[in-house]
């Protein structure tokens, strides 16, 4: 069974999804790759302990407390090993810091024993992260300082980075791109 509930964040409504024991999705309402569009119907259920844990985590996060990812049991679904590996790297990006798509590509190339790795392939994996904010895909930026690539929207990405205290003078919103 698949369950959902909603959380009213300072940045708008967030949809949370669960298999009943673990968090399986976290999306800004209406964002690109929203869970209901990918995974079908969810039964509304507001009383699951996993949702209480996730909402508590979000409360702490939005209060600038930097809660550990491990405080919420998560399941990233049936994604490929490549995506799972990229998402694990996302979990290692410290609060208030960013990493480039190219930086993640270098880490992935090393893990896979390759000379190099496509930043675009990494971008595809980052963009399909099913548990945004907790698995911090908003902390990934372009090598030029571009804030491209957030399925929840660039405006929300900027606000999340500002909330974490990132110096936004180093970054810019692109004028065109696929994730605007």
N, C-alpha and C positions, 0 to 999 in steps of 0.2 A: 504494500500500500504506500502511496505517496501523499504527504501532507504538506500544507502550507499555512502560514500565518503572516501577519504584517507587523511592521515596526515603523513608527513615526519618528524619523530621524530629523536632525536639523537641516538635512539636505533633501528632504522629501520622503515619500513612502518607500520602504524597502520590503521586498517579498522574501521570505525565508522558506526553504523547502527542506523536508526531512523524510527519511525512510522509517521514522519512528524512534530510532536510537541515535542516529548521527545526522548532522547537518549536511545536506546534499546540494544546497543552492542558496545563494544570496545575491539578489539583483535589485537595482533601483527599478522601481515600477516603470515599465515601458521601455527599458533599455534594449539595445541591440543584443540579440542572443538571449532574450528573457526565457527563463526556464519553461514556462507553460507552452511557449512556441516550440521548444525543443523536445520536451518530454511528455506532452499530453496533459491530462487532467490531474489535478491535485485536490484532495478533500481538505476543506478548511478545518483546522484543528488548532485551537489556541492554548490548549492545556497540556501540551507535551513538555516534559522536563527539558528536552533538548532545546526547545524554543526558549524556555526560561534562561538556560545557560547562554544561548546566543544573544538574546536581548540584553542580558546583564553584561556580556562582553562588549556589545555595541554601546551601551550606556557608559561604560568605563572608557572606551575608545573616544567617544565624542566629548568626554570630560578630560581629554588629553592625558589619560593614565597609562597608555601603552600596555594593554593586557597581552599576555602571551597567547600565541595561536593555539597552543596545546590545551588551553582552558576550555575549548569547545571540540568535542569529538566530530571530526569531519570525514566525509567520504566523497572523493572527487569523481566517482562514477566509473564508467567503463572506457575511459579515455586511453589512448595509446600510451605506450611506455615513454615515448618522446614527450608528449604533453605532460604526463605525470612528472617526468624529470624536470621540465621547465617550471612547473608549478612548485616543485620542491625548492628550486632556486629562489622563486618569488618569496617563499616563506622565510628565507634566510636574509632577505634585504632588511637591514635594521630600520626601525621606526625613525622617521625624520631624515632618511637618506634615500638616494635614488641610484639606480643602475641602468645602464643603457641596454638596448636590444643587442647591440654588438658585444657588450660585456657578457651578457648571458650566452650569446652564440659562442664566444670563446670558451666559456666554462663547459658548455655542452659538447663542443668539438673535442675538448680534452677528455671528458667523460667517455665519449664514444670512440676515442682513438683516431680522430680525424685531424687533418691539417687545418681545416676551417669549417665553418658552419654558416648557413644563410641567416642573416638577421631577420629576413622576411619569414622564414620558417618559424623562428622564435616568436615573431610578432603574431603569427597565426595561433600559436599555442597560448600566448599571453592573452590574446583577445577572446579566447574561448574558455577562460578561467570561469568555473561555475560558482565559485564562492568569493565574490569580490569583497573588498575591504579587509576581511579576515585573512584571505590569501591575497597579499597586497600588490595586485597588478597595477595599481595607480602609481606605484613607485618606480615604474619603468618609463624611461624617456628616450628620445632619439639622440644619437651621438652629437648632433649639432645643437642640442638644447631644446629641440622641438617637443612639445607636450602632446604629440599625436598618440593615438592608439588606445583610447579608453572607451569601452563599449557603453559605459554609463554616461558618456559625454564629457567633453573637455572641461566644461564649467565645473562639474562635480570633481573631476580629477584635480583641478586647481585648488578647489576648496579643501579637499582631503590633504593635499600636500601642504597647504597653508596651515591647516589644523595641526599638522605634525611639526610645524616650525621650519619647513624647508625654505631656504633663501630663494625666492621666486625671481630675483633679478637675473639669474643665470639662464632662465628658461623663457620660451615664447610659445604663443599659440599660433600654429600654422594657419595660413590663409586658405589653403586648400589641402584636401586629403581625404582618405576613406573613413576616418574615425572622428569627423567633426560633428 
